[in-house]
Amino acid sequence: MKIDLVKVMGVVAVAGALSLAGCGENSGEKAGAAVDKAADKTSEAVKQAATATKEGVEKAVEKTGEAMEKAGAAVEKKGEDIQK
């Protein structure tokens, strides 16, 4: 979800930069610089979103593993209690 939002924001930034840079002298150079700047910002935002997603997944996997270990220990204890 975040990555889709970042892509949309990048497209909006590029469109805005192009529309603003299209007026006046050296409009081609300004447009190019604006596109480069928007692309850099979008790329960085995508990298940050990917890092945040990776960290979230790693935490979720860790918590799931801990929960499974606790569940396994509880099942083992119940089995021992039943055998008594």
C-alpha positions in Angstrom: 0.0 0.0 0.0 2.8 2.4 0.9 4.7 1.8 -2.3 1.6 2.5 -4.4 1.1 5.8 -2.6 4.8 6.6 -3.1 4.5 5.9 -6.8 1.4 8.2 -7.1 3.2 10.9 -5.2 6.2 10.6 -7.5 4.0 10.9 -10.6 2.2 13.9 -9.1 5.6 15.5 -8.3 6.9 14.9 -11.8 3.8 16.3 -13.4 3.8 19.4 -11.1 7.5 20.0 -11.8 7.0 19.7 -15.5 4.1 22.1 -15.5 6.0 24.7 -13.4 9.2 24.3 -15.3 7.5 24.6 -18.7 7.2 28.4 -18.5 9.9 30.9 -19.2 13.5 30.7 -20.5 15.5 27.5 -20.4 12.3 25.6 -19.8 13.9 22.4 -21.1 16.7 22.5 -18.7 14.4 23.4 -15.8 12.1 20.6 -16.7 15.0 18.1 -16.8 16.3 19.3 -13.5 12.8 19.1 -12.0 12.3 15.6 -13.3 15.7 14.5 -11.9 14.9 15.9 -8.5 11.4 14.3 -8.4 12.9 11.0 -9.5 15.5 11.1 -6.8 12.9 11.9 -4.1 10.6 9.2 -5.4 13.4 6.6 -5.4 14.4 7.5 -1.9 10.8 7.3 -0.7 10.5 3.8 -2.3 13.7 2.6 -0.6 12.5 3.9 2.8 9.1 2.2 2.3 10.8 -1.1 1.3 13.1 -0.9 4.3 10.2 -0.3 6.6 8.2 -3.1 5.1 11.2 -5.5 5.4 11.6 -4.6 9.1 7.9 -5.0 9.8 7.9 -8.5 8.1 11.0 -9.5 10.1 9.3 -8.5 13.4 6.1 -10.4 12.4 8.1 -13.5 11.6 10.0 -13.3 14.9 6.7 -12.8 16.9 5.1 -15.7 15.0 8.0 -18.0 15.8 7.8 -17.0 19.5 4.1 -17.7 19.5 4.6 -21.1 17.9 7.2 -22.1 20.4 4.8 -21.1 23.3 2.0 -23.1 21.6 4.3 -26.1 21.1 5.4 -26.0 24.8 1.7 -25.8 25.9 0.8 -28.8 23.7 3.7 -30.8 25.1 2.8 -30.0 28.7 -0.8 -31.0 28.0 0.4 -34.3 26.5 2.5 -34.9 29.6 -0.5 -34.1 31.9 -2.7 -36.5 30.0 -0.2 -39.3 30.3 -0.1 -39.0 34.1 
